[in-house]
Amino acid sequence: MREAIMVMHELRAEARIPVVQRGALGAGSEWFTCMVLDMSHNGFLMVANRQLEVGQLFDFRCELYPGRFLECMIEVRHADNDSAGAMITEIDKPTMNLLHAYLEEKCAERLDDPRRPAFRRGN
């Protein structure tokens, strides 16, 4: 039974694409910086200049292309001393399309350059 659960878990895992992208997290009127380390269509891994706790909700913003921003709501799903995993909880259709285009571009860049790190499978 455990093997079947592991297989199903792996089927649900989505490739996370390594990036280095500066962003900002907002809670009300207070904003602080973060750095995104990898992304998927559903969320990302990041480090922030503040301790993040599981369950916290934030507005998230980062510039994917000059003048084109990823703006969404996120929930911290796991956190440790120096990083946190976040899930996108709210995003509009045009912004989702922008994120998909960005991830496709980053994926193509990695496929074209064998020296770059391989993709990671997420939980």
KOLGU-4560 file (N, C-alpha, C; in nm, 3 decimals, padded with zeros to 5 digits):
<recs>
<n_xx: 00.083 n_yy: -00.119 n_zz: 00.000 ca_xx: 00.000 ca_yy: 00.000 ca_zz: 00.000 c_xx: 00.087 c_yy: 00.125 c_zz: 00.000 mol: A seq: 1 type: MET>
<n_xx: 00.194 n_yy: 00.125 n_zz: 00.076 ca_xx: 00.283 ca_yy: 00.241 ca_zz: 00.083 c_xx: 00.340 c_yy: 00.273 c_zz: -00.054 mol: A seq: 2 type: ARG>
<n_xx: 00.373 n_yy: 00.172 n_zz: -00.135 ca_xx: 00.426 ca_yy: 00.193 ca_zz: -00.269 c_xx: 00.323 c_yy: 00.263 c_zz: -00.357 mol: A seq: 3 type: GLU>
<n_xx: 00.197 n_yy: 00.225 n_zz: -00.345 ca_xx: 00.091 ca_yy: 00.288 ca_zz: -00.425 c_xx: 00.077 c_yy: 00.434 c_zz: -00.386 mol: A seq: 4 type: ALA>
<n_xx: 00.085 n_yy: 00.465 n_zz: -00.258 ca_xx: 00.077 ca_yy: 00.603 ca_zz: -00.213 c_xx: 00.195 c_yy: 00.683 c_zz: -00.267 mol: A seq: 5 type: ILE>
<n_xx: 00.314 n_yy: 00.627 n_zz: -00.264 ca_xx: 00.432 ca_yy: 00.695 ca_zz: -00.316 c_xx: 00.417 c_yy: 00.723 c_zz: -00.465 mol: A seq: 6 type: MET>
<n_xx: 00.365 n_yy: 00.630 n_zz: -00.541 ca_xx: 00.348 ca_yy: 00.649 ca_zz: -00.685 c_xx: 00.248 c_yy: 00.761 c_zz: -00.710 mol: A seq: 7 type: VAL>
<n_xx: 00.135 n_yy: 00.761 n_zz: -00.639 ca_xx: 00.036 ca_yy: 00.865 ca_zz: -00.656 c_xx: 00.094 c_yy: 01.000 c_zz: -00.619 mol: A seq: 8 type: MET>
<n_xx: 00.172 n_yy: 01.004 n_zz: -00.512 ca_xx: 00.234 ca_yy: 01.129 ca_zz: -00.469 c_xx: 00.327 c_yy: 01.182 c_zz: -00.579 mol: A seq: 9 type: HIS>
<n_xx: 00.406 n_yy: 01.096 n_zz: -00.637 ca_xx: 00.497 ca_yy: 01.138 ca_zz: -00.744 c_xx: 00.421 c_yy: 01.187 c_zz: -00.866 mol: A seq: 10 type: GLU>
<n_xx: 00.305 n_yy: 01.127 n_zz: -00.896 ca_xx: 00.227 ca_yy: 01.171 ca_zz: -01.011 c_xx: 00.172 c_yy: 01.312 c_zz: -00.989 mol: A seq: 11 type: LEU>
<n_xx: 00.145 n_yy: 01.347 n_zz: -00.865 ca_xx: 00.093 ca_yy: 01.480 ca_zz: -00.835 c_xx: 00.202 c_yy: 01.585 c_zz: -00.829 mol: A seq: 12 type: ARG>
<n_xx: 00.326 n_yy: 01.546 n_zz: -00.810 ca_xx: 00.435 ca_yy: 01.641 ca_zz: -00.795 c_xx: 00.458 c_yy: 01.715 c_zz: -00.927 mol: A seq: 13 type: ALA>
<n_xx: 00.478 n_yy: 01.844 n_zz: -00.917 ca_xx: 00.500 ca_yy: 01.928 ca_zz: -01.034 c_xx: 00.645 c_yy: 01.975 c_zz: -01.036 mol: A seq: 14 type: GLU>
<n_xx: 00.702 n_yy: 01.982 n_zz: -01.153 ca_xx: 00.840 ca_yy: 02.029 ca_zz: -01.166 c_xx: 00.850 c_yy: 02.173 c_zz: -01.117 mol: A seq: 15 type: ALA>
<n_xx: 00.951 n_yy: 02.198 n_zz: -01.036 ca_xx: 00.978 ca_yy: 02.333 ca_zz: -00.990 c_xx: 01.100 c_yy: 02.382 c_zz: -01.067 mol: A seq: 16 type: ARG>
<n_xx: 01.090 n_yy: 02.497 n_zz: -01.125 ca_xx: 01.194 ca_yy: 02.551 ca_zz: -01.210 c_xx: 01.279 c_yy: 02.648 c_zz: -01.129 mol: A seq: 17 type: ILE>
<n_xx: 01.410 n_yy: 02.623 n_zz: -01.122 ca_xx: 01.497 ca_yy: 02.714 ca_zz: -01.047 c_xx: 01.499 c_yy: 02.852 c_zz: -01.111 mol: A seq: 18 type: PRO>
<n_xx: 01.482 n_yy: 02.953 n_zz: -01.029 ca_xx: 01.489 ca_yy: 03.093 ca_zz: -01.072 c_xx: 01.556 c_yy: 03.172 c_zz: -00.961 mol: A seq: 19 type: VAL>
<n_xx: 01.594 n_yy: 03.292 n_zz: -00.991 ca_xx: 01.636 ca_yy: 03.388 ca_zz: -00.888 c_xx: 01.558 c_yy: 03.514 c_zz: -00.921 mol: A seq: 20 type: VAL>
<n_xx: 01.456 n_yy: 03.540 n_zz: -00.842 ca_xx: 01.363 ca_yy: 03.648 ca_zz: -00.873 c_xx: 01.330 c_yy: 03.725 c_zz: -00.746 mol: A seq: 21 type: GLN>
<n_xx: 01.360 n_yy: 03.853 n_zz: -00.744 ca_xx: 01.329 ca_yy: 03.938 ca_zz: -00.629 c_xx: 01.178 c_yy: 03.965 c_zz: -00.625 mol: A seq: 22 type: ARG>
<n_xx: 01.121 n_yy: 03.963 n_zz: -00.506 ca_xx: 00.979 ca_yy: 03.987 ca_zz: -00.490 c_xx: 00.949 c_yy: 04.063 c_zz: -00.362 mol: A seq: 23 type: GLY>
<n_xx: 00.820 n_yy: 04.082 n_zz: -00.337 ca_xx: 00.776 ca_yy: 04.151 ca_zz: -00.215 c_xx: 00.652 c_yy: 04.082 c_zz: -00.161 mol: A seq: 24 type: ALA>
<n_xx: 00.645 n_yy: 04.075 n_zz: -00.030 ca_xx: 00.531 ca_yy: 04.017 ca_zz: 00.041 c_xx: 00.462 c_yy: 04.128 c_zz: 00.118 mol: A seq: 25 type: LEU>
<n_xx: 00.329 n_yy: 04.129 n_zz: 00.113 ca_xx: 00.254 ca_yy: 04.231 ca_zz: 00.182 c_xx: 00.150 c_yy: 04.172 c_zz: 00.275 mol: A seq: 26 type: GLY>
<n_xx: 00.138 n_yy: 04.235 n_zz: 00.390 ca_xx: 00.034 ca_yy: 04.201 ca_zz: 00.487 c_xx: -00.026 c_yy: 04.334 c_zz: 00.530 mol: A seq: 27 type: ALA>
<n_xx: -00.141 n_yy: 04.368 n_zz: 00.474 ca_xx: -00.199 ca_yy: 04.500 ca_zz: 00.499 c_xx: -00.116 c_yy: 04.605 c_zz: 00.429 mol: A seq: 28 type: GLY>
<n_xx: -00.077 n_yy: 04.708 n_zz: 00.503 ca_xx: 00.004 ca_yy: 04.816 ca_zz: 00.444 c_xx: 00.153 c_yy: 04.791 c_zz: 00.457 mol: A seq: 29 type: SER>
<n_xx: 00.191 n_yy: 04.683 n_zz: 00.524 ca_xx: 00.333 ca_yy: 04.652 ca_zz: 00.547 c_xx: 00.385 c_yy: 04.557 c_zz: 00.439 mol: A seq: 30 type: GLU>
<n_xx: 00.493 n_yy: 04.596 n_zz: 00.371 ca_xx: 00.556 ca_yy: 04.514 ca_zz: 00.267 c_xx: 00.701 c_yy: 04.489 c_zz: 00.305 mol: A seq: 31 type: TRP>
<n_xx: 00.752 n_yy: 04.370 n_zz: 00.269 ca_xx: 00.893 ca_yy: 04.339 ca_zz: 00.289 c_xx: 00.942 c_yy: 04.252 c_zz: 00.175 mol: A seq: 32 type: PHE>
<n_xx: 01.074 n_yy: 04.246 n_zz: 00.159 ca_xx: 01.131 ca_yy: 04.180 ca_zz: 00.042 c_xx: 01.148 c_yy: 04.030 c_zz: 00.063 mol: A seq: 33 type: THR>
<n_xx: 01.153 n_yy: 03.960 n_zz: -00.050 ca_xx: 01.181 ca_yy: 03.817 ca_zz: -00.051 c_xx: 01.256 c_yy: 03.785 c_zz: -00.179 mol: A seq: 34 type: CYS>
<n_xx: 01.310 n_yy: 03.665 n_zz: -00.187 ca_xx: 01.378 ca_yy: 03.617 ca_zz: -00.307 c_xx: 01.320 c_yy: 03.480 c_zz: -00.339 mol: A seq: 35 type: MET>
<n_xx: 01.268 n_yy: 03.467 n_zz: -00.461 ca_xx: 01.212 ca_yy: 03.340 ca_zz: -00.506 c_xx: 01.326 c_yy: 03.254 c_zz: -00.560 mol: A seq: 36 type: VAL>
<n_xx: 01.333 n_yy: 03.129 n_zz: -00.515 ca_xx: 01.440 ca_yy: 03.037 ca_zz: -00.554 c_xx: 01.396 c_yy: 02.936 c_zz: -00.658 mol: A seq: 37 type: LEU>
<n_xx: 01.269 n_yy: 02.897 n_zz: -00.654 ca_xx: 01.214 ca_yy: 02.813 ca_zz: -00.759 c_xx: 01.064 c_yy: 02.836 c_zz: -00.768 mol: A seq: 38 type: ASP>
<n_xx: 01.009 n_yy: 02.806 n_zz: -00.886 ca_xx: 00.867 ca_yy: 02.830 ca_zz: -00.912 c_xx: 00.804 c_yy: 02.711 c_zz: -00.982 mol: A seq: 39 type: MET>
<n_xx: 00.674 n_yy: 02.697 n_zz: -00.959 ca_xx: 00.591 ca_yy: 02.606 ca_zz: -01.038 c_xx: 00.464 c_yy: 02.684 c_zz: -01.070 mol: A seq: 40 type: SER>
<n_xx: 00.371 n_yy: 02.621 n_zz: -01.138 ca_xx: 00.244 ca_yy: 02.686 ca_zz: -01.169 c_xx: 00.159 c_yy: 02.710 c_zz: -01.044 mol: A seq: 41 type: HIS>
<n_xx: 00.190 n_yy: 02.638 n_zz: -00.937 ca_xx: 00.108 ca_yy: 02.646 ca_zz: -00.817 c_xx: 00.172 c_yy: 02.718 c_zz: -00.699 mol: A seq: 42 type: ASN>
<n_xx: 00.302 n_yy: 02.746 n_zz: -00.706 ca_xx: 00.366 ca_yy: 02.810 ca_zz: -00.593 c_xx: 00.515 c_yy: 02.820 c_zz: -00.612 mol: A seq: 43 type: GLY>
<n_xx: 00.585 n_yy: 02.848 n_zz: -00.503 ca_xx: 00.729 ca_yy: 02.866 ca_zz: -00.512 c_xx: 00.798 c_yy: 02.852 c_zz: -00.377 mol: A seq: 44 type: PHE>
<n_xx: 00.929 n_yy: 02.838 n_zz: -00.385 ca_xx: 01.016 ca_yy: 02.835 ca_zz: -00.268 c_xx: 01.084 c_yy: 02.970 c_zz: -00.260 mol: A seq: 45 type: LEU>
<n_xx: 01.091 n_yy: 03.028 n_zz: -00.141 ca_xx: 01.151 ca_yy: 03.161 ca_zz: -00.127 c_xx: 01.222 c_yy: 03.176 c_zz: 00.006 mol: A seq: 46 type: MET>
<n_xx: 01.302 n_yy: 03.278 n_zz: 00.013 ca_xx: 01.361 ca_yy: 03.325 ca_zz: 00.138 c_xx: 01.313 c_yy: 03.469 c_zz: 00.157 mol: A seq: 47 type: VAL>
<n_xx: 01.296 n_yy: 03.508 n_zz: 00.281 ca_xx: 01.248 ca_yy: 03.643 ca_zz: 00.311 c_xx: 01.334 c_yy: 03.703 c_zz: 00.421 mol: A seq: 48 type: ALA>
<n_xx: 01.326 n_yy: 03.834 n_zz: 00.433 ca_xx: 01.403 ca_yy: 03.900 ca_zz: 00.537 c_xx: 01.328 c_yy: 03.903 c_zz: 00.670 mol: A seq: 49 type: ASN>
<n_xx: 01.221 n_yy: 03.824 n_zz: 00.678 ca_xx: 01.146 ca_yy: 03.803 ca_zz: 00.803 c_xx: 01.112 c_yy: 03.656 c_zz: 00.816 mol: A seq: 50 type: ARG>
<n_xx: 01.094 n_yy: 03.610 n_zz: 00.937 ca_xx: 01.053 ca_yy: 03.472 ca_zz: 00.962 c_xx: 00.908 c_yy: 03.454 c_zz: 00.916 mol: A seq: 51 type: GLN>
<n_xx: 00.883 n_yy: 03.353 n_zz: 00.836 ca_xx: 00.748 ca_yy: 03.323 ca_zz: 00.788 c_xx: 00.697 c_yy: 03.200 c_zz: 00.861 mol: A seq: 52 type: LEU>
<n_xx: 00.566 n_yy: 03.198 n_zz: 00.885 ca_xx: 00.504 ca_yy: 03.088 ca_zz: 00.958 c_xx: 00.399 c_yy: 03.020 c_zz: 00.873 mol: A seq: 53 type: GLU>
<n_xx: 00.388 n_yy: 02.889 n_zz: 00.889 ca_xx: 00.288 ca_yy: 02.811 ca_zz: 00.816 c_xx: 00.149 c_yy: 02.869 c_zz: 00.841 mol: A seq: 54 type: VAL>
<n_xx: 00.074 n_yy: 02.885 n_zz: 00.732 ca_xx: -00.062 ca_yy: 02.936 ca_zz: 00.741 c_xx: -00.075 c_yy: 03.085 c_zz: 00.715 mol: A seq: 55 type: GLY>
<n_xx: 00.035 n_yy: 03.158 n_zz: 00.718 ca_xx: 00.027 ca_yy: 03.302 ca_zz: 00.692 c_xx: -00.015 c_yy: 03.326 c_zz: 00.547 mol: A seq: 56 type: GLN>
<n_xx: -00.095 n_yy: 03.430 n_zz: 00.527 ca_xx: -00.140 ca_yy: 03.471 ca_zz: 00.394 c_xx: -00.076 c_yy: 03.606 c_zz: 00.360 mol: A seq: 57 type: LEU>
<n_xx: -00.031 n_yy: 03.619 n_zz: 00.237 ca_xx: 00.034 ca_yy: 03.742 ca_zz: 00.193 c_xx: -00.010 c_yy: 03.779 c_zz: 00.052 mol: A seq: 58 type: PHE>
<n_xx: -00.007 n_yy: 03.909 n_zz: 00.025 ca_xx: -00.006 ca_yy: 03.955 ca_zz: -00.112 c_xx: 00.136 c_yy: 03.935 c_zz: -00.160 mol: A seq: 59 type: ASP>
<n_xx: 00.153 n_yy: 03.891 n_zz: -00.284 ca_xx: 00.286 ca_yy: 03.868 ca_zz: -00.339 c_xx: 00.297 c_yy: 03.945 c_zz: -00.469 mol: A seq: 60 type: PHE>
<n_xx: 00.415 n_yy: 04.003 n_zz: -00.492 ca_xx: 00.439 ca_yy: 04.077 ca_zz: -00.615 c_xx: 00.584 c_yy: 04.062 c_zz: -00.657 mol: A seq: 61 type: ARG>
<n_xx: 00.606 n_yy: 04.032 n_zz: -00.786 ca_xx: 00.741 ca_yy: 04.035 ca_zz: -00.841 c_xx: 00.733 c_yy: 04.067 c_zz: -00.990 mol: A seq: 62 type: CYS>
<n_xx: 00.836 n_yy: 04.131 n_zz: -01.040 ca_xx: 00.842 ca_yy: 04.172 ca_zz: -01.179 c_xx: 00.907 c_yy: 04.059 c_zz: -01.260 mol: A seq: 63 type: GLU>
<n_xx: 00.825 n_yy: 03.990 n_zz: -01.341 ca_xx: 00.876 ca_yy: 03.879 ca_zz: -01.421 c_xx: 00.945 c_yy: 03.929 c_zz: -01.548 mol: A seq: 64 type: LEU>
<n_xx: 00.891 n_yy: 04.034 n_zz: -01.605 ca_xx: 00.946 ca_yy: 04.100 ca_zz: -01.723 c_xx: 00.940 c_yy: 04.250 c_zz: -01.696 mol: A seq: 65 type: TYR>
<n_xx: 01.020 n_yy: 04.329 n_zz: -01.763 ca_xx: 01.013 ca_yy: 04.474 ca_zz: -01.740 c_xx: 00.870 c_yy: 04.528 c_zz: -01.753 mol: A seq: 66 type: PRO>
<n_xx: 00.820 n_yy: 04.582 n_zz: -01.643 ca_xx: 00.687 ca_yy: 04.639 ca_zz: -01.641 c_xx: 00.572 c_yy: 04.538 c_zz: -01.634 mol: A seq: 67 type: GLY>
<n_xx: 00.602 n_yy: 04.409 n_zz: -01.623 ca_xx: 00.498 ca_yy: 04.304 ca_zz: -01.617 c_xx: 00.515 c_yy: 04.226 c_zz: -01.486 mol: A seq: 68 type: ARG>
<n_xx: 00.413 n_yy: 04.233 n_zz: -01.404 ca_xx: 00.422 ca_yy: 04.182 ca_zz: -01.267 c_xx: 00.335 c_yy: 04.060 c_zz: -01.242 mol: A seq: 69 type: PHE>
<n_xx: 00.389 n_yy: 03.969 n_zz: -01.163 ca_xx: 00.313 ca_yy: 03.859 ca_zz: -01.105 c_xx: 00.259 c_yy: 03.913 c_zz: -00.974 mol: A seq: 70 type: LEU>
<n_xx: 00.126 n_yy: 03.924 n_zz: -00.964 ca_xx: 00.061 ca_yy: 03.970 ca_zz: -00.842 c_xx: -00.045 c_yy: 03.867 c_zz: -00.806 mol: A seq: 71 type: GLU>
<n_xx: -00.034 n_yy: 03.814 n_zz: -00.684 ca_xx: -00.128 ca_yy: 03.710 ca_zz: -00.642 c_xx: -00.130 c_yy: 03.704 c_zz: -00.490 mol: A seq: 72 type: CYS>
<n_xx: -00.219 n_yy: 03.620 n_zz: -00.438 ca_xx: -00.223 ca_yy: 03.590 ca_zz: -00.295 c_xx: -00.155 c_yy: 03.455 c_zz: -00.275 mol: A seq: 73 type: MET>
<n_xx: -00.081 n_yy: 03.443 n_zz: -00.167 ca_xx: -00.014 ca_yy: 03.317 ca_zz: -00.137 c_xx: -00.039 c_yy: 03.276 c_zz: 00.008 mol: A seq: 74 type: ILE>
<n_xx: -00.021 n_yy: 03.147 n_zz: 00.034 ca_xx: -00.027 ca_yy: 03.093 ca_zz: 00.169 c_xx: 00.102 c_yy: 03.017 c_zz: 00.195 mol: A seq: 75 type: GLU>
<n_xx: 00.165 n_yy: 03.044 n_zz: 00.308 ca_xx: 00.286 ca_yy: 02.971 ca_zz: 00.346 c_xx: 00.244 c_yy: 02.831 c_zz: 00.385 mol: A seq: 76 type: VAL>
<n_xx: 00.299 n_yy: 02.732 n_zz: 00.316 ca_xx: 00.262 ca_yy: 02.592 ca_zz: 00.339 c_xx: 00.365 c_yy: 02.517 c_zz: 00.423 mol: A seq: 77 type: ARG>
<n_xx: 00.491 n_yy: 02.556 n_zz: 00.412 ca_xx: 00.594 ca_yy: 02.500 ca_zz: 00.500 c_xx: 00.702 c_yy: 02.605 c_zz: 00.516 mol: A seq: 78 type: HIS>
<n_xx: 00.767 n_yy: 02.602 n_zz: 00.631 ca_xx: 00.870 ca_yy: 02.702 ca_zz: 00.660 c_xx: 00.974 c_yy: 02.641 c_zz: 00.751 mol: A seq: 79 type: ALA>
<n_xx: 01.098 n_yy: 02.687 n_zz: 00.732 ca_xx: 01.205 ca_yy: 02.654 ca_zz: 00.825 c_xx: 01.285 c_yy: 02.781 c_zz: 00.850 mol: A seq: 80 type: ASP>
<n_xx: 01.401 n_yy: 02.770 n_zz: 00.907 ca_xx: 01.476 ca_yy: 02.888 ca_zz: 00.947 c_xx: 01.510 c_yy: 02.983 c_zz: 00.833 mol: A seq: 81 type: ASN>
<n_xx: 01.536 n_yy: 02.930 n_zz: 00.715 ca_xx: 01.584 ca_yy: 03.020 ca_zz: 00.609 c_xx: 01.503 c_yy: 03.015 c_zz: 00.480 mol: A seq: 82 type: ASP>
<n_xx: 01.397 n_yy: 02.938 n_zz: 00.473 ca_xx: 01.318 ca_yy: 02.934 ca_zz: 00.351 c_xx: 01.173 c_yy: 02.898 c_zz: 00.383 mol: A seq: 83 type: SER>
<n_xx: 01.086 n_yy: 02.921 n_zz: 00.283 ca_xx: 00.945 ca_yy: 02.888 ca_zz: 00.300 c_xx: 00.888 c_yy: 02.848 c_zz: 00.165 mol: A seq: 84 type: ALA>
<n_xx: 00.797 n_yy: 02.754 n_zz: 00.168 ca_xx: 00.724 ca_yy: 02.714 ca_zz: 00.049 c_xx: 00.587 c_yy: 02.777 c_zz: 00.052 mol: A seq: 85 type: GLY>
<n_xx: 00.547 n_yy: 02.837 n_zz: -00.060 ca_xx: 00.419 ca_yy: 02.906 ca_zz: -00.065 c_xx: 00.334 c_yy: 02.851 c_zz: -00.179 mol: A seq: 86 type: ALA>
<n_xx: 00.203 n_yy: 02.847 n_zz: -00.157 ca_xx: 00.108 ca_yy: 02.803 ca_zz: -00.257 c_xx: 00.028 c_yy: 02.925 c_zz: -00.302 mol: A seq: 87 type: MET>
<n_xx: 00.009 n_yy: 02.938 n_zz: -00.433 ca_xx: -00.074 ca_yy: 03.046 ca_zz: -00.485 c_xx: -00.220 c_yy: 03.013 c_zz: -00.453 mol: A seq: 88 type: ILE>
<n_xx: -00.289 n_yy: 03.104 n_zz: -00.386 ca_xx: -00.428 ca_yy: 03.081 ca_zz: -00.349 c_xx: -00.525 c_yy: 03.163 c_zz: -00.431 mol: A seq: 89 type: THR>
<n_xx: -00.480 n_yy: 03.278 n_zz: -00.481 ca_xx: -00.565 ca_yy: 03.362 ca_zz: -00.566 c_xx: -00.479 c_yy: 03.426 c_zz: -00.674 mol: A seq: 90 type: GLU>
<n_xx: -00.524 n_yy: 03.413 n_zz: -00.799 ca_xx: -00.453 ca_yy: 03.473 ca_zz: -00.912 c_xx: -00.554 c_yy: 03.490 c_zz: -01.025 mol: A seq: 91 type: ILE>
<n_xx: -00.547 n_yy: 03.602 n_zz: -01.096 ca_xx: -00.641 ca_yy: 03.620 ca_zz: -01.207 c_xx: -00.587 c_yy: 03.555 c_zz: -01.333 mol: A seq: 92 type: ASP>
<n_xx: -00.674 n_yy: 03.538 n_zz: -01.430 ca_xx: -00.640 ca_yy: 03.465 ca_zz: -01.553 c_xx: -00.524 c_yy: 03.530 c_zz: -01.631 mol: A seq: 93 type: LYS>
<n_xx: -00.523 n_yy: 03.662 n_zz: -01.654 ca_xx: -00.410 ca_yy: 03.721 ca_zz: -01.726 c_xx: -00.277 c_yy: 03.702 c_zz: -01.654 mol: A seq: 94 type: PRO>
<n_xx: -00.280 n_yy: 03.710 n_zz: -01.522 ca_xx: -00.156 ca_yy: 03.691 ca_zz: -01.446 c_xx: -00.112 c_yy: 03.545 c_zz: -01.450 mol: A seq: 95 type: THR>
<n_xx: -00.207 n_yy: 03.452 n_zz: -01.446 ca_xx: -00.173 ca_yy: 03.310 ca_zz: -01.458 c_xx: -00.109 c_yy: 03.284 c_zz: -01.595 mol: A seq: 96 type: MET>
<n_xx: -00.163 n_yy: 03.344 n_zz: -01.700 ca_xx: -00.105 ca_yy: 03.329 ca_zz: -01.833 c_xx: 00.038 c_yy: 03.384 c_zz: -01.838 mol: A seq: 97 type: ASN>
<n_xx: 00.060 n_yy: 03.498 n_zz: -01.772 ca_xx: 00.194 ca_yy: 03.556 ca_zz: -01.765 c_xx: 00.290 c_yy: 03.461 c_zz: -01.694 mol: A seq: 98 type: LEU>
<n_xx: 00.246 n_yy: 03.403 n_zz: -01.582 ca_xx: 00.329 ca_yy: 03.308 ca_zz: -01.508 c_xx: 00.361 c_yy: 03.186 c_zz: -01.593 mol: A seq: 99 type: LEU>
<n_xx: 00.262 n_yy: 03.132 n_zz: -01.663 ca_xx: 00.285 ca_yy: 03.016 ca_zz: -01.749 c_xx: 00.388 c_yy: 03.047 c_zz: -01.857 mol: A seq: 100 type: HIS>
<n_xx: 00.376 n_yy: 03.164 n_zz: -01.920 ca_xx: 00.472 ca_yy: 03.203 ca_zz: -02.025 c_xx: 00.612 c_yy: 03.216 c_zz: -01.967 mol: A seq: 101 type: ALA>
<n_xx: 00.623 n_yy: 03.274 n_zz: -01.849 ca_xx: 00.753 ca_yy: 03.292 ca_zz: -01.783 c_xx: 00.816 c_yy: 03.155 c_zz: -01.752 mol: A seq: 102 type: TYR>
<n_xx: 00.736 n_yy: 03.064 n_zz: -01.697 ca_xx: 00.789 ca_yy: 02.932 ca_zz: -01.663 c_xx: 00.828 c_yy: 02.853 c_zz: -01.788 mol: A seq: 103 type: LEU>
<n_xx: 00.751 n_yy: 02.865 n_zz: -01.895 ca_xx: 00.787 ca_yy: 02.798 ca_zz: -02.020 c_xx: 00.920 c_yy: 02.851 c_zz: -02.073 mol: A seq: 104 type: GLU>
<n_xx: 00.938 n_yy: 02.981 n_zz: -02.065 ca_xx: 01.064 ca_yy: 03.042 ca_zz: -02.110 c_xx: 01.182 c_yy: 02.993 c_zz: -02.026 mol: A seq: 105 type: GLU>
<n_xx: 01.166 n_yy: 02.992 n_zz: -01.895 ca_xx: 01.273 ca_yy: 02.946 ca_zz: -01.806 c_xx: 01.304 c_yy: 02.799 c_zz: -01.829 mol: A seq: 106 type: LYS>
<n_xx: 01.200 n_yy: 02.720 n_zz: -01.852 ca_xx: 01.219 ca_yy: 02.578 ca_zz: -01.880 c_xx: 01.298 c_yy: 02.559 c_zz: -02.009 mol: A seq: 107 type: CYS>
<n_xx: 01.264 n_yy: 02.634 n_zz: -02.113 ca_xx: 01.335 ca_yy: 02.624 ca_zz: -02.241 c_xx: 01.481 c_yy: 02.665 c_zz: -02.225 mol: A seq: 108 type: ALA>
<n_xx: 01.507 n_yy: 02.769 n_zz: -02.146 ca_xx: 01.645 ca_yy: 02.813 ca_zz: -02.121 c_xx: 01.726 c_yy: 02.700 c_zz: -02.057 mol: A seq: 109 type: GLU>
<n_xx: 01.666 n_yy: 02.630 n_zz: -01.962 ca_xx: 01.736 ca_yy: 02.523 ca_zz: -01.893 c_xx: 01.760 c_yy: 02.404 c_zz: -01.985 mol: A seq: 110 type: ARG>
<n_xx: 01.666 n_yy: 02.376 n_zz: -02.072 ca_xx: 01.682 ca_yy: 02.265 ca_zz: -02.167 c_xx: 01.792 c_yy: 02.296 c_zz: -02.268 mol: A seq: 111 type: LEU>
<n_xx: 01.806 n_yy: 02.423 n_zz: -02.303 ca_xx: 01.908 ca_yy: 02.463 ca_zz: -02.400 c_xx: 02.048 c_yy: 02.466 c_zz: -02.342 mol: A seq: 112 type: ASP>
<n_xx: 02.061 n_yy: 02.472 n_zz: -02.210 ca_xx: 02.193 ca_yy: 02.483 ca_zz: -02.146 c_xx: 02.213 c_yy: 02.366 c_zz: -02.050 mol: A seq: 113 type: ASP>
<n_xx: 02.285 n_yy: 02.262 n_zz: -02.092 ca_xx: 02.303 ca_yy: 02.144 ca_zz: -02.008 c_xx: 02.383 c_yy: 02.171 c_zz: -01.880 mol: A seq: 114 type: PRO>
<n_xx: 02.449 n_yy: 02.285 n_zz: -01.870 ca_xx: 02.526 ca_yy: 02.317 ca_zz: -01.748 c_xx: 02.437 c_yy: 02.364 c_zz: -01.635 mol: A seq: 115 type: ARG>
<n_xx: 02.316 n_yy: 02.402 n_zz: -01.665 ca_xx: 02.225 ca_yy: 02.451 ca_zz: -01.561 c_xx: 02.173 c_yy: 02.334 c_zz: -01.478 mol: A seq: 116 type: ARG>
<n_xx: 02.136 n_yy: 02.361 n_zz: -01.351 ca_xx: 02.084 ca_yy: 02.254 ca_zz: -01.266 c_xx: 01.955 c_yy: 02.196 c_zz: -01.320 mol: A seq: 117 type: PRO>
<n_xx: 01.935 n_yy: 02.070 n_zz: -01.292 ca_xx: 01.814 ca_yy: 02.000 ca_zz: -01.336 c_xx: 01.693 c_yy: 02.051 c_zz: -01.256 mol: A seq: 118 type: ALA>
<n_xx: 01.575 n_yy: 02.021 n_zz: -01.306 ca_xx: 01.451 ca_yy: 02.055 ca_zz: -01.236 c_xx: 01.439 c_yy: 01.971 c_zz: -01.110 mol: A seq: 119 type: PHE>
<n_xx: 01.367 n_yy: 02.026 n_zz: -01.014 ca_xx: 01.338 ca_yy: 01.952 ca_zz: -00.891 c_xx: 01.193 c_yy: 01.914 c_zz: -00.891 mol: A seq: 120 type: ARG>
<n_xx: 01.163 n_yy: 01.799 n_zz: -00.837 ca_xx: 01.024 ca_yy: 01.757 ca_zz: -00.822 c_xx: 00.975 c_yy: 01.805 c_zz: -00.688 mol: A seq: 121 type: ARG>
<n_xx: 00.859 n_yy: 01.870 n_zz: -00.687 ca_xx: 00.803 ca_yy: 01.927 ca_zz: -00.565 c_xx: 00.710 c_yy: 01.831 c_zz: -00.495 mol: A seq: 122 type: GLY>
<n_xx: 00.668 n_yy: 01.873 n_zz: -00.377 ca_xx: 00.572 ca_yy: 01.793 ca_zz: -00.299 c_xx: 00.433 c_yy: 01.835 c_zz: -00.331 mol: A seq: 123 type: ASN>
</recs>
